[in-house]
Amino acid sequence: MKALLRVLLYCFGAISSVIALLVFFGISDQPQPDIKLDWSMSHADIGRAKNILREGSKTKPDEIGTIELSQADLNLAANYLLNRFSKGRALIYLKENKLKFIVTATLPDNMLGKYLNITFRLGNENDDPLPTLTKFKAGKLLLPSKLAALVIDMVVKYTTLDEYFILATEPIKAVRIDDDKITITYHPSRATINTARDILTHSDASSTNNGNQIYQSKLDEIIRQHDPNWRLSLAELFQPLFALAYQRSSLETAIDENRNVIYTINNYVNAQKSSATGATTYYPAFLFKRIDLAQHFIGAAALTASVSSQVAQALGEEKELQDSQIGSGFSFVDLTADKAGTRFGELATASPNSARQLQQRMTAVTDYKDFMPDPATLPENMDEATFKSRYGSTSSPAYQKISERIEALIAATPIYRK
């Protein structure tokens, strides 16, 4: 037992030493020679990067999909992700069926240096479907690839990166690296997509609100001044916050400001009472006298703003199917709120012009019926047997007919009219 413990301690000490070496040799006062940090992404680059990252959302849960990415696509997506966490630059090259990464990340103020410089290479060894680390350098220090992979795995496993790493890698079944592109085969499960929704929406909302508290302060003011004898309409939150966004925004910043508003309201509406707002009193928000519709609407809007409309719609349908089995029953009423919220999130973030136009329209709203159609005539509370007897599945003509009816209701709502 003592011998085993000693071996474990030696291993832990060795790994700690390697991590220390990575930190020491990887940190420098200069970026890597090939890296130019004065480069920035254009609005077109950012839009393309987001489309690349959302490409996988077109595949429904439990279906197999493929994505092909060129070297240019990989560089756009990698730099967009990197700069969400740290100012830096990544260069990715496709060569001899390998992926080579040259990365410089800017560090917070410290005594060691300004930048973390790493270079690594991925490739398919022994015809494995998934690539592995074949080369790793921290600064000028070249480490054995297996040792570096072990250290990276330890760092990921025991930090907050773990849930993101699992989310990103678990659905991937194969990666083929060619000289002009990579082909990713993936198989997302319902559980993975649900986790993605929770993590991405929460993380985007948290990071945005940490950087900009003005909308949270405005929302707190609204809650403090609300008359407790009346229901809190979702419109009472939307109108003043979007009016503030319209005042603060330019064409270039309108999308980001809209996300700030949506995340702030979603945090309040879908959070626990104790943590929803800095105000001492919590009032649930309503649509058509129902709390759940407000939650569905703003939740779908936040998900669309942070991930994509395809994911939001797929998850909305999936939740209703689950409710038909064990919950309150399949509800086309709830689904209408999901679809309307998805449409709202699309308009809020589709383009700078669309974002600005929505701000202007929302500034003038006086009632939630301006952005949410009345779903009262739609069927709900259907258990699984009832749903299947009436509609069969979500791909049946009967289901598509009522889905088109919902889309028509949304299209006729003032905010969404062209």
C-alpha positions in Angstrom: 0.0 0.0 0.0 2.8 2.4 0.9 4.6 1.6 -2.4 1.4 2.3 -4.4 1.0 5.6 -2.5 4.6 6.5 -3.2 4.1 5.8 -6.9 1.0 8.0 -7.0 2.8 10.8 -5.2 5.7 10.5 -7.7 3.3 10.7 -10.6 1.5 13.7 -9.1 4.9 15.4 -8.5 6.0 14.6 -12.1 2.8 16.0 -13.5 3.0 19.1 -11.3 6.6 19.6 -12.5 5.6 19.4 -16.1 2.8 21.9 -15.6 5.3 24.2 -14.0 7.6 23.8 -17.0 4.7 24.5 -19.4 4.0 27.7 -17.5 7.6 28.8 -17.3 8.7 28.1 -20.8 5.4 29.0 -22.5 5.1 32.5 -21.0 7.1 35.3 -22.7 7.1 39.0 -23.1 6.8 38.6 -26.9 4.2 36.8 -29.0 5.3 34.0 -31.3 7.2 35.2 -34.4 4.4 34.2 -36.8 1.7 35.9 -34.8 0.6 39.5 -35.4 -1.7 40.7 -32.6 -2.8 43.9 -34.4 -5.1 41.8 -36.6 -8.8 42.0 -35.9 -11.9 40.2 -37.2 -14.3 42.1 -39.4 -18.1 41.9 -38.9 -18.2 39.6 -41.9 -15.5 37.4 -40.3 -17.5 37.2 -37.1 -20.7 36.4 -38.9 -18.9 33.6 -40.8 -17.3 32.2 -37.6 -20.7 32.0 -35.9 -22.2 30.3 -38.9 -19.4 27.7 -38.8 -19.9 27.0 -35.1 -23.6 26.7 -35.6 -23.4 24.4 -38.5 -23.8 21.3 -36.4 -27.1 22.5 -35.0 -28.8 21.6 -38.3 -28.6 17.9 -37.3 -31.4 16.7 -35.1 -30.8 14.8 -31.9 -29.6 11.2 -32.4 -28.9 11.7 -36.1 -25.5 11.4 -37.7 -24.1 14.5 -39.4 -20.9 15.7 -41.1 -19.2 19.1 -41.4 -16.5 20.0 -43.8 -14.2 22.9 -42.8 -11.5 24.5 -44.9 -8.3 25.9 -43.4 -9.8 29.4 -43.6 -13.0 28.2 -41.8 -10.8 26.7 -39.0 -8.9 29.9 -38.5 -12.0 32.0 -38.3 -13.8 29.7 -35.8 -10.7 29.3 -33.7 -9.9 33.0 -33.4 -13.5 33.9 -32.7 -13.5 31.4 -29.8 -10.1 32.3 -28.5 -10.9 36.0 -28.4 -14.0 35.4 -26.3 -11.8 34.4 -23.5 -8.5 36.2 -24.1 -7.1 38.6 -26.7 -4.8 36.6 -28.9 -4.3 34.9 -32.2 -4.3 31.4 -33.5 -2.9 30.2 -36.8 -4.0 26.8 -38.1 -2.4 25.0 -41.0 -3.4 21.8 -42.9 -0.4 20.0 -44.1 0.5 16.4 -44.7 -2.8 15.2 -43.2 -2.0 17.0 -39.9 -3.5 20.0 -38.2 -0.8 22.5 -36.9 -1.8 25.1 -34.4 0.3 28.2 -33.5 -1.3 30.1 -30.6 -0.5 33.2 -28.6 -2.9 34.3 -25.8 -2.6 37.5 -23.8 -2.3 37.0 -20.1 -3.5 39.1 -17.2 -0.8 41.2 -15.5 1.8 39.0 -13.9 5.5 38.9 -13.1 6.4 36.2 -15.7 5.3 37.7 -19.0 2.6 39.1 -21.2 1.9 36.1 -23.5 1.4 32.4 -23.4 2.8 30.8 -26.5 2.1 27.2 -27.5 2.4 25.2 -30.7 0.9 21.7 -31.2 0.0 19.3 -33.9 -2.9 16.8 -34.3 -3.1 13.8 -36.5 -4.7 10.4 -37.0 -2.3 7.8 -35.7 -2.7 4.1 -36.7 -5.8 4.8 -38.7 -7.7 5.9 -35.5 -10.9 7.8 -36.4 -10.1 10.6 -33.9 -6.9 12.6 -34.0 -4.4 12.7 -31.2 -1.7 15.0 -30.1 1.5 14.3 -32.1 3.6 17.3 -31.1 3.5 19.9 -28.4 5.7 22.9 -27.6 5.4 25.4 -24.8 7.5 28.4 -26.0 10.7 26.6 -27.2 10.3 23.6 -25.0 9.4 20.5 -26.9 7.5 17.9 -24.8 6.8 14.2 -25.5 3.3 14.2 -27.0 1.9 11.5 -24.7 3.1 13.4 -21.6 1.7 16.7 -22.9 -1.6 15.0 -23.6 -1.7 13.6 -20.1 -1.0 17.1 -18.6 -3.6 18.8 -20.8 -6.2 16.1 -19.8 -5.5 16.7 -16.2 -5.8 20.5 -16.5 -9.1 20.1 -18.4 -10.5 17.4 -16.1 -10.0 19.3 -12.9 -11.0 22.8 -14.0 -14.1 24.5 -15.2 -13.0 23.6 -18.8 -14.2 20.1 -18.2 -17.9 20.6 -19.1 -17.0 22.5 -22.2 -14.5 19.9 -23.3 -17.0 17.1 -22.9 -19.7 19.1 -24.6 -17.4 19.7 -27.6 -15.9 16.3 -28.0 -18.5 13.7 -26.9 -20.6 13.9 -30.0 -17.6 13.7 -32.4 -17.1 10.2 -33.7 -14.5 10.8 -36.4 -12.3 13.5 -37.9 -10.6 13.0 -41.2 -7.8 15.4 -42.0 -7.0 16.1 -45.7 -4.6 18.6 -47.2 -7.5 21.0 -48.1 -10.1 20.4 -45.4 -11.2 18.4 -42.4 -14.4 16.3 -42.2 -16.0 15.9 -38.9 -18.6 13.2 -38.3 -20.7 13.7 -35.2 -23.7 12.1 -33.5 -25.3 14.5 -30.9 -27.6 13.0 -28.3 -30.7 14.7 -26.8 -28.8 15.0 -23.5 -25.8 16.7 -25.1 -28.0 19.3 -26.9 -29.8 20.0 -23.6 -26.5 20.5 -21.8 -25.3 22.7 -24.7 -28.4 24.9 -24.2 -27.9 25.3 -20.5 -24.2 25.9 -20.6 -24.1 28.2 -23.6 -27.0 30.3 -22.6 -25.9 30.6 -19.0 -22.2 31.4 -19.9 -23.1 33.9 -22.6 -25.5 35.6 -20.2 -23.1 35.7 -17.3 -20.2 37.0 -19.3 -22.3 39.7 -20.9 -23.9 40.9 -17.7 -20.5 40.9 -15.9 -19.2 43.4 -18.4 -22.3 45.6 -18.6 -24.6 46.2 -15.6 -26.6 49.0 -17.0 -29.5 46.8 -18.1 -29.6 44.9 -14.8 -29.8 48.3 -13.0 -32.7 49.3 -15.2 -34.5 46.0 -14.7 -34.0 46.4 -10.9 -35.6 49.9 -11.1 -38.6 48.5 -13.0 -39.1 45.8 -10.4 -38.9 48.3 -7.5 -41.5 50.6 -9.1 -43.9 47.8 -10.1 -47.4 47.9 -8.6 -47.8 44.6 -6.7 -51.6 44.6 -7.3 -51.0 44.0 -11.1 -49.3 41.1 -13.0 -45.9 41.9 -14.3 -46.2 41.8 -18.1 -43.1 40.7 -20.1 -43.7 43.9 -22.1 -43.0 46.0 -19.0 -39.5 44.6 -19.1 -39.0 44.6 -22.8 -40.1 48.1 -23.7 -37.8 50.2 -21.4 -34.8 47.9 -21.8 -35.0 48.0 -25.6 -35.6 51.7 -25.4 -32.4 52.0 -23.5 -30.6 49.8 -26.0 -31.8 52.0 -28.8 -30.3 55.0 -27.1 -27.0 53.3 -26.4 -26.5 51.5 -29.7 -24.9 52.3 -33.0 -25.3 50.1 -36.1 -22.1 48.3 -35.2 -23.1 47.6 -31.6 -26.8 46.9 -31.9 -26.5 43.1 -32.0 -24.4 43.0 -28.8 -26.7 45.4 -27.0 -29.7 43.3 -28.0 -28.0 40.2 -26.5 -27.4 42.2 -23.3 -31.1 43.0 -23.0 -32.3 39.4 -23.8 -29.8 37.8 -21.4 -30.7 40.2 -18.6 -34.4 39.6 -19.0 -33.9 35.8 -19.3 -31.8 35.8 -16.1 -34.7 37.4 -14.3 -37.6 35.5 -15.8 -36.0 32.0 -15.7 -33.9 32.4 -12.5 -34.7 31.4 -9.0 -36.4 34.2 -7.0 -33.5 34.5 -4.6 -31.0 35.2 -7.3 -33.0 36.8 -10.2 -32.4 40.4 -9.3 -30.8 42.8 -6.9 -34.2 44.1 -5.9 -35.7 42.8 -2.7 -39.0 41.8 -4.3 -39.5 39.3 -7.1 -42.6 39.3 -9.4 -43.0 36.6 -12.0 -43.4 37.8 -15.6 -46.6 36.9 -17.5 -47.8 36.4 -21.1 -51.5 35.9 -21.5 -51.8 35.4 -17.7 -49.3 32.5 -17.8 -45.9 32.5 -16.3 -44.7 29.5 -18.3 -45.3 31.3 -21.6 -43.1 34.1 -20.6 -40.4 31.6 -19.6 -40.7 29.7 -22.9 -40.6 32.9 -25.0 -37.5 34.6 -23.4 -35.7 31.3 -22.9 -36.0 30.5 -26.7 -34.9 34.1 -27.5 -31.8 33.8 -25.3 -30.9 30.4 -26.8 -31.3 31.7 -30.3 -29.2 34.8 -29.5 -26.4 32.6 -28.1 -26.5 29.4 -30.2 -28.9 29.2 -33.2 -32.6 29.1 -34.1 -32.3 25.5 -35.3 -31.2 24.4 -31.8 -33.9 26.5 -30.2 -36.6 25.0 -32.3 -35.4 21.4 -32.0 -35.2 21.7 -28.2 -38.7 23.3 -28.0 -40.2 20.3 -29.9 -38.1 17.8 -27.9 -39.3 19.3 -24.6 -42.9 19.1 -25.6 -42.5 15.4 -26.7 -40.9 14.7 -23.3 -43.8 16.5 -21.5 -46.3 14.2 -23.4 -44.6 11.2 -21.8 -44.0 12.3 -18.2 -44.9 16.0 -17.8 -47.8 18.3 -18.3 -48.5 17.0 -21.9 -47.6 18.2 -25.3 -48.6 21.8 -25.7 -48.8 23.7 -29.0 -49.4 26.7 -26.8 -46.0 26.4 -25.2 -44.5 25.6 -28.7 -45.9 28.9 -30.0 -44.1 30.8 -27.3 -40.9 28.9 -28.2 -41.3 29.7 -31.9 -42.2 33.3 -31.3 -39.2 33.7 -28.9 -36.9 32.0 -31.5 -38.2 34.5 -34.2 -37.6 37.4 -31.8 -34.0 36.2 -31.1 -33.4 35.9 -34.8 -34.5 39.5 -35.5 -32.5 40.7 -32.6 -29.2 39.3 -33.9 -29.6 38.5 -37.6 -27.8 41.6 -38.8 -27.0 45.1 -37.6 -29.9 46.5 -39.6 -32.3 43.9 -38.2 -31.1 44.5 -34.7 -31.5 48.2 -35.0 -35.0 47.9 -36.5 -36.1 45.6 -33.7 -34.9 48.1 -31.1 -36.9 50.9 -32.7 -40.0 48.8 -32.9 -39.7 47.5 -29.3 -39.3 51.1 -28.1 -42.9 51.7 -29.1 -44.6 48.5 -27.9 -47.4 48.9 -25.4 -48.6 45.3 -25.0 -47.1 41.9 -25.2 -49.5 41.1 -28.0 -47.1 43.2 -30.1 -44.5 40.4 -30.0 -46.4 37.3 -28.8 -49.5 35.9 -30.7 -52.5 34.7 -28.8 -52.2 30.9 -28.7 -55.5 30.2 -26.9 -57.1 28.2 -29.7 -54.3 25.8 -30.0 -54.4 22.3 -28.4 -52.3 21.4 -25.4 -52.1 19.0 -22.4 -51.9 16.0 -24.7 -50.4 12.8 -23.3 -48.3 10.6 -25.6 -51.1 8.4 -26.8 -53.3 11.4 -27.6 -50.5 13.2 -29.4 -49.7 10.1 -31.5 -53.4 9.4 -32.4 -53.9 13.0 -33.6 -50.5 13.9 -35.1 -48.4 10.7 -35.3 -45.0 12.5 -35.2 -43.4 15.9 -35.7 -42.9 15.1 -39.4 -46.5 14.1 -40.2 -48.7 16.3 -42.5 -51.1 16.9 -39.6 -48.3 18.2 -37.4 -46.9 20.3 -40.3 -50.3 21.8 -40.8 -50.6 23.1 -37.3 -47.0 24.2 -37.3 -47.8 26.3 -40.4 -50.7 27.7 -38.5 -48.4 28.8 -35.7 -46.0 30.4 -38.1 -48.9 32.3 -39.7 -49.9 33.6 -36.2 -46.4 34.8 -35.5 -46.0 36.4 -39.0 -49.2 38.4 -38.3 -47.9 39.8 -35.0 -46.9 43.5 -35.3 -43.2 43.1 -34.5 -42.7 40.4 -37.1 -44.6 41.9 -39.9 -42.5 42.9 -42.9 
